Structures are given as C-alpha cells and as structure tokens.
Amino acid sequence: MSARVPLPTLNVGGATIAYRWEGAGPAVVLLHALASSSATWSRLTRDLVLSGRQVIAPDLRGHGRSSWTGDYRLDSVQRDVVGVLDALDISEFDLIGHSLGGHVAALLAGRRPDRVRKLVLEDPSPPPRSGEPRPPKRGASVFLALQVLARRGFDRRVVPQVLTQLRAPDPLWWDGLAAIKAPTLVIGGGPRSHVPAERLAEMAAEIRDAELITIDAGHRVHSTRPAEFRDAVLRFLA
C-alpha cells in the first residue's frame, strides 16, 4: 500500500479514478476523507486482507492520483465510486467511509441499497436538515486548515465546493437514510471531534438498523486509535 507504487486507474464518466485493490474474498470498499487519499487505509487494508477480504479503496476525484476535474458535487463523487465497482464487476460489497467518505457512503447506500451488505460510517459530517446554511465552527475550521496546509495531494478547489454542500440544508440526504437496508455501524470520535455527538445520534436514528458507538479518538478514529477501530469494524463485518 505504499504511496510510491503506481496505482491502476479507470475512466469513469470522463474522470480518471485511481484505486487500490488487494486481497480476495468478500469485497470491502473504503472511502477516505476530505484532503486525504486511499493511502490512509493502509493498516486497515492489511487487517481486512488477513481476515479473508478483498479491499477496494479509490482516490476520490480531486484527491491523490484521480482526476482534478473542478466538479466536486457529492453526487458526482458517489457516481465515480459506483462506476469503479461496476468496472471491476463487484455487485455487492461492505462499505466503510470516513468523514466526507462517510457522507458519500451514506448517499450511495441509500441510492443502491441492494448492493451494500454492511455499512460503517466513521465520524461523518451530516448536513443540516433545514434552515440557513450551517456556519463553520472554529474548531472545524482550524482542523481543516491544518489538513490543507499539511497535505498537497489534492485539488484545493475541492474544499470550498465540498464545505458549501455539507453546510447547506439537504433534506433529501436525510430522507435517503431511511432507504438504507444495510446493517450500519456509526463510529463517533467523541468530544475531541468537531462532529457533534447529537448529530451522529440523530443520523443513526434515521437508519433502520444502526448502532452508534464512540471511540474517544477525535475525528480521525482509524488513524488515532487504529486497533480499536479495526476491532470494532472486524466484529461488525463478521
């Protein structure tokens, strides 16, 4: 899973999407956060492969080695992921998403409920249901600013487009949670995360078969507390 190893790519609807594909067995798809890449999943990928799974981890458009398209609508990102899986002939899969990847994973699972077996949402950022666009919180803004300054492998144009969508009311996204059929595990990062615990609880309540747990790790649970995250995921997928 070294970042120096060239990644295979697929042309999906005019966008070039790079991805990592390892292992054999039931498929698990991993979706990374804003300003990250598929490389963030290296440790979890190793553990999943050792448990008898094949892992597909794309670089979302605008990140890593995928196309910097300038179009960063979340619906486009979701369609990229489906396009990669279609091209790889993977019809059913477990789906894990972190932050932005969790938002996209929930969107995908609601639109393609027949394809997602189990769903894990790691500290996603639900949009408001109604009212005015949600203003940025200072903690979230500082966290994102540090990410942007520390990372270079993504298109900076992603940030304003994605944040505008995540902060705007989106009742259709919330309605889509009810369409999710997959058993779902929502993992919150606790008080050190900028994502409010009550918002995650509200989100989990809208999914017909969802469990909410907290690992006090902050927003990047899989990186900060990898063993606890791995154990929770493997138990749930089993």
C-alpha positions in Angstrom: 0.0 0.0 0.0 3.0 2.4 -0.4 2.1 5.7 -2.0 5.1 5.3 -4.3 3.6 2.3 -6.1 1.7 3.2 -9.3 -2.0 2.8 -8.9 -4.3 1.3 -11.5 -6.9 3.7 -12.9 -10.3 3.5 -14.6 -12.1 6.1 -16.8 -15.5 6.6 -15.1 -17.8 9.1 -16.9 -14.8 11.1 -18.2 -12.9 11.2 -14.9 -9.8 9.1 -14.2 -10.2 7.4 -10.9 -7.1 5.7 -9.3 -7.8 2.9 -6.8 -6.1 0.2 -4.7 -7.3 -3.3 -4.9 -5.9 -6.1 -2.7 -6.9 -9.5 -1.3 -9.5 -12.0 -2.2 -12.9 -12.8 -0.8 -16.0 -10.7 0.0 -15.4 -7.1 -1.1 -14.9 -4.2 1.3 -14.9 -0.6 -0.2 -13.1 2.2 1.7 -13.8 5.9 1.1 -11.4 8.4 2.6 -12.0 11.9 4.0 -11.5 15.4 2.5 -7.9 16.3 1.9 -6.9 12.6 2.3 -6.4 9.7 -0.1 -6.7 5.9 -0.3 -3.3 5.6 1.4 -4.9 6.4 4.7 -6.4 2.9 4.8 -3.1 1.0 4.6 -3.3 -0.5 8.1 -7.0 -1.4 7.9 -6.5 -2.9 4.4 -3.8 -5.2 5.7 -6.1 -6.4 8.5 -9.0 -6.9 6.2 -6.9 -8.8 3.7 -5.6 -11.0 6.5 -9.2 -11.7 7.6 -10.0 -13.0 4.1 -11.4 -9.9 2.4 -10.7 -8.1 -0.8 -10.4 -4.4 -0.5 -11.1 -1.6 -3.0 -10.0 1.9 -2.0 -10.4 4.6 -4.6 -8.8 8.1 -4.5 -11.9 10.3 -4.7 -11.9 12.8 -7.5 -9.8 15.8 -6.8 -7.6 13.7 -4.5 -4.4 11.6 -4.8 -4.0 10.3 -8.4 -7.6 10.7 -9.5 -8.7 13.5 -11.9 -8.8 17.0 -10.6 -12.0 17.7 -12.5 -13.1 21.0 -10.9 -16.6 19.4 -10.5 -16.8 18.3 -6.9 -20.5 17.7 -6.5 -21.0 14.9 -4.0 -23.4 13.2 -6.4 -20.5 13.0 -8.9 -18.2 11.5 -6.3 -20.8 8.9 -5.5 -21.2 8.0 -9.1 -17.5 7.6 -9.5 -17.4 5.0 -6.8 -20.3 3.1 -8.3 -18.6 3.3 -11.7 -15.3 1.8 -10.4 -17.2 -1.1 -8.8 -19.2 -1.7 -11.9 -16.0 -1.8 -14.0 -14.5 -4.3 -11.5 -17.6 -6.4 -11.7 -18.3 -6.1 -7.9 -22.0 -6.2 -7.4 -22.2 -6.5 -3.6 -19.8 -5.1 -1.0 -19.4 -3.8 2.5 -18.8 -0.1 2.6 -16.7 2.0 5.0 -16.4 5.8 4.8 -14.6 8.4 6.9 -15.9 12.0 7.2 -16.6 13.1 3.6 -16.2 9.5 2.6 -18.9 8.6 5.2 -21.2 11.2 3.8 -20.7 9.7 0.3 -21.1 6.2 1.6 -24.5 7.0 3.2 -25.6 8.6 -0.1 -24.5 5.5 -2.0 -26.1 3.1 0.4 -29.4 4.9 0.2 -29.4 5.0 -3.6 -28.1 1.5 -4.1 -29.5 -0.4 -1.1 -29.4 -3.7 -3.0 -25.6 -3.6 -3.3 -24.4 -2.6 0.2 -24.2 -5.5 2.6 -22.9 -3.7 5.7 -22.1 0.0 6.2 -19.6 1.6 8.5 -19.7 5.4 8.9 -16.7 6.9 10.7 -17.4 10.3 12.2 -19.3 11.6 9.1 -20.5 15.2 8.8 -24.3 15.3 8.3 -25.6 18.4 6.7 -28.4 20.5 8.3 -31.9 19.3 7.6 -33.4 22.7 7.2 -32.9 26.4 7.9 -29.9 28.5 7.0 -26.6 27.1 5.9 -24.6 26.0 9.0 -21.8 28.4 9.8 -18.3 26.8 10.2 -17.3 26.1 13.7 -13.9 27.4 14.8 -12.6 24.0 15.8 -13.7 22.5 12.5 -12.1 25.4 10.6 -8.8 25.1 12.4 -8.8 21.3 11.9 -9.4 21.7 8.1 -6.9 24.5 7.7 -4.2 22.2 9.3 -5.2 19.4 6.9 -5.0 21.7 3.9 -1.6 23.1 4.9 -0.2 19.7 5.7 -1.3 17.9 2.5 -0.6 18.6 -1.1 -2.1 15.6 -2.9 -5.4 17.1 -3.6 -7.1 20.0 -5.6 -7.6 22.9 -3.3 -10.8 23.7 -5.2 -12.4 20.7 -3.5 -12.5 22.4 -0.2 -15.0 25.3 -0.8 -17.2 23.2 -3.0 -17.5 20.3 -0.5 -17.9 22.5 2.5 -20.6 24.5 0.8 -22.5 21.3 0.2 -22.0 19.9 3.7 -23.1 23.1 5.4 -26.2 23.7 3.3 -29.5 22.1 4.3 -30.1 18.9 2.5 -33.4 17.2 3.4 -33.0 14.7 0.5 -29.8 13.4 2.0 -31.6 12.8 5.4 -34.6 11.2 3.6 -32.1 8.8 1.9 -31.0 7.4 5.2 -34.4 5.7 5.5 -33.7 3.8 2.3 -30.5 2.2 3.6 -31.1 -1.5 4.1 -27.6 -2.5 5.3 -26.9 -3.0 9.0 -25.0 0.1 9.9 -22.3 0.9 12.4 -21.8 4.6 13.1 -18.5 5.3 14.9 -18.1 8.7 16.6 -14.9 10.3 17.6 -16.1 11.6 21.0 -15.7 15.1 22.4 -12.4 15.7 20.7 -14.1 15.5 17.3 -15.6 18.6 15.7 -18.7 16.5 14.7 -21.4 16.8 17.4 -22.4 13.6 19.0 -26.0 14.6 19.0 -25.9 14.9 15.2 -24.5 11.4 14.8 -27.2 10.1 17.1 -29.9 11.8 15.0 -28.4 10.3 11.9 -28.2 6.8 13.3 -31.9 7.1 14.4 -32.9 7.6 10.8 -31.3 4.3 9.6 -33.5 1.3 10.2 -30.7 -1.0 11.6 -28.0 1.2 13.0 -25.7 1.0 16.0 -23.8 4.1 17.3 -20.6 3.7 19.2 -18.0 6.2 20.4 -14.2 5.8 20.4 -12.6 8.8 22.1 -10.1 9.5 19.4 -11.1 12.7 17.8 -12.2 12.9 14.1 -9.6 10.5 12.6 -10.5 7.4 14.6 -9.0 4.9 12.2 -5.6 6.7 12.4 -5.5 7.8 16.0 -6.9 4.6 17.6 -6.3 2.0 14.8 -6.5 -1.1 16.9 -9.8 -0.1 18.5 -11.2 0.9 15.1 -10.0 -2.3 13.5 -11.5 -4.5 16.2 -14.9 -2.7 16.0 -15.0 -3.0 12.2 -14.0 -6.6 12.1 -16.5 -7.6 14.8 -19.2 -5.8 12.9 -18.4 -7.2 9.5 -18.2 -10.7 10.9 
